[in-house]
Amino acid sequence: MSPARPGCRPRGLEAARILLDLPTPPTAVLASNDVSALAVLEVARERNLQVPGDLSVVGFDDIPEAAHVHPPLTTMRQPLEEMGRVAASALLGIMHAPNRVPERLELPTELVIRGSTAARK
């Protein structure tokens, strides 16, 4: 993914460059979202690092592009549509009963293992 492409934020590329240029760079990166993970993949290519041989990369969200990059990105899939429905329902509940104590809600996530991760050598 190049810096000029939509969705790849320059800050993610900058952070990935700083991380991968450390004197002892990491062997694995767990990014807070897939866009940041894609930036790590791009910088790894710039540094001639093999993913997953030299570096394992995991994202979070499972955006459509995650399955179509090389190597395909291992990621945590979130139930985005269900999250939207639950959030809208919670908001309506608060609007109808503003003094009601909010409840904690947890929705399942799923680890989607693809080609960007491997066991450490």
C-alpha positions, 0 to 999 in steps of 0.5 A: 500500500503506498502512502498516496493511497486512500485509507493509508494515513501518513501517521501510520506509515511514519509510526511503522517506519519508526518501529521497524527502524529501531536498533532491535526491531520487533518480530511481530506487530499487533496494530490497532486497526487494519489500516495501520497493519497495512502501513506496517506491511508497506514499510516492511516491504520498503525495508525488504523484510519478509512477512511473515518470515522476519515479521508477523503482522496482525490487524484489527477489523477485517476490512475487505482489503485485508484479504486481498493484500500480499500476504493476506492480513491476519486480523481480528474480525469484529461484527461491525453491522451488529455493533451498529445495531446494538449501539443504535438500540442502546442510544434509543434506550437512553433517549427513552429512559435517560436515568437508566444505568447503561449495561455492559455489552460484549460482542464476539470477535474472531481471529482470522488467520491468514498469511501475515503471521507465522510461528517465531523461528 
